[in-house]
Amino acid sequence: MTFPEYDVVIIGSGPAGATTARILAGNGFQTLLVDKRQELGAPIQCSGAVSRHALEETGVPISTEYIQEAIYGFGIYNQEGRANFIDYRKLKPDEYGSEAGKKPLGFVVDRRRFDRFLLTQAERAGAETWLKTEGLGYSLLPNGKCEVRLRRFNEEIKVKARVLIGADGLQSQVGRWAGLRTHIKITELASCLQFVVDRVETDGLLEIITGHDWAPGGYAWVFPKGHGYAEIGLGVIPTLTDKNAQWHLDRFLKDSFFKDRFSDSRILEIQGGGVPLASPLRTQYADNLILVGDAARHVNPITGGGIHTALSGGIIAGKFLSQFLLSGEEPSKENLKGYQDAWLEKLGNKMWKLYEEKTAIFKLNDKAERDQKLFETMSSYFHPESEYKKI
Ligand SMILES: Cc1cc2nc3c(=O)[nH]c(=O)nc-3n(C[C@H](O)[C@H](O)[C@H](O)COP(=O)(O)OP(=O)(O)OC[C@H]3O[C@@H](n4cnc5c(N)ncnc54)[C@H](O)[C@@H]3O)c2cc1C
């Protein structure tokens, strides 16, 4: 029996997988992109905040097809409600704003439409795309290639590839198939919950509320969602509280300094998920295999944001493999280490530094000191002069 053969098979069509597929297919490689979902991005497990710079840098056309609201800056609050506003409409009024000739700083995107948009981009670049197709496992073949087992609808099939890419998100199985250490400590996995609500006013800012009392180990947020809606959510580290995220979110809605602002709110949707506030994986490659995006913990450990880093990781992986596959070298783990080296140089070393900063904050025993440090770090992170603002 002959199996379909590809240069690359990618498991997972989120921002990381779809971007990797777009680059590889665009460079002429036989690329298969699969996702187990029948509707990408659904159910939504993301607030969808992403900078304009992230989209431009990674070649994603800015489109009303997926944008829900334009963003012009940040409001960072401490536990008592004192705020640092970083509003680019005021800081750089000639550049940022909603008027003609000016631009937004970023967007809140609809992940269902955004992920479909990215898949379409990959497909138009030449990738073959299969939805409702789950990756089940892979094994090495004697000829230097690998065999990937998939379940497409209800049928089990095998395909061959030179390289398998795990872009299968936080719960990644692909790394485990290769025996990589993908375990995430419970002390570094934020449990997140958000409500999409009506009747809460917003003003084009991503509002971030720090303080152990509201969100132990994480922060709360209020994001504009377009059409007069907002997202109100938070992430907590379960080992720092004996209550769950829902209890904390209810309390934030009812008891925080925003309680009057929220008093008339109506919940339209409830969304949740886990966010790793962890270090990147120390090893993101194995024989015939690399990991990208959340699967490799390419998540900003201070903000929990992972869209930009998934898109950037996809570009780095796509470019590295495009060169590598042309070289004709065997995709052994020794040879694929070059991917991680390229990633560390372009992005990863900065992410490691952020991880160290985050760890230093949460090591502080004094709660007030920890809260103050998180508030200051968040405020400086989003400042126009921040060394990290491009992550
Ligand atoms: C509540 C919440 C809010 C967030 N808000 C933001 C935000 O505002 N901004 C931001 O930048 N980040 C945010 N994030 C993080 C962001 O959602 C992720 O970092 C980002 O989606 C990672 O992209 P990815 O492509 O690596 O993985 P994912 O987007 O998780 O995509 C992985 C894909 O793999 C598929 N898959 C998994 N296993 C298999 C398998 N075995 N076979 C086939 N397919 C498989 C899944 O169906 C999925 O489509 C948030 C996360 C949460 C939980």
The ligand as a Gaussian input file, in Angstrom:
#p B3LYP/6-31G(d) Opt

LIG

0 1
 C       -8.617000      32.708000      28.058000
 C       -7.431000      32.983000      27.159000
 C       -7.236000      34.259000      26.657000
 C       -6.147000      34.516000      25.825000
 N       -6.010000      35.779000      25.337000
 C       -4.965000      36.072000      24.528000
 C       -4.830000      37.376000      23.972000
 O       -5.682000      38.270000      24.173000
 N       -3.754000      37.631000      23.174000
 C       -2.800000      36.670000      22.908000
 O       -1.824000      36.978000      22.208000
 N       -2.930000      35.417000      23.400000
 C       -3.987000      35.087000      24.188000
 N       -4.126000      33.804000      24.664000
 C       -3.121000      32.802000      24.276000
 C       -3.350000      32.347000      22.818000
 O       -4.692000      31.939000      22.665000
 C       -2.409000      31.173000      22.464000
 O       -1.107000      31.453000      22.922000
 C       -2.373000      30.944000      20.934000
 O       -3.637000      30.528000      20.486000
 C       -1.318000      29.884000      20.586000
 O       -1.410000      29.560000      19.217000
 P       -0.983000      28.112000      18.712000
 O       -1.159000      28.129000      17.239000
 O        0.326000      27.735000      19.277000
 O       -2.023000      27.106000      19.400000
 P       -3.608000      27.036000      19.310000
 O       -4.190000      28.324000      18.924000
 O       -4.032000      26.417000      20.601000
 O       -3.872000      26.004000      18.116000
 C       -3.618000      24.637000      18.252000
 C       -4.475000      23.893000      17.261000
 O       -4.094000      22.518000      17.280000
 C       -5.243000      21.712000      17.136000
 N       -4.911000      20.386000      17.666000
 C       -4.578000      20.055000      18.947000
 N       -4.294000      18.749000      19.028000
 C       -4.452000      18.231000      17.782000
 C       -4.316000      16.921000      17.236000
 N       -3.912000      15.874000      17.974000
 N       -4.583000      16.746000      15.941000
 C       -4.985000      17.789000      15.158000
 N       -5.122000      19.044000      15.618000
 C       -4.863000      19.262000      16.917000
 C       -6.310000      22.468000      17.917000
 O       -7.595000      22.098000      17.478000
 C       -5.968000      23.919000      17.582000
 O       -6.676000      24.415000      16.478000
 C       -5.222000      33.495000      25.488000
 C       -5.424000      32.201000      25.982000
 C       -6.523000      31.944000      26.806000
 C       -6.732000      30.539000      27.302000

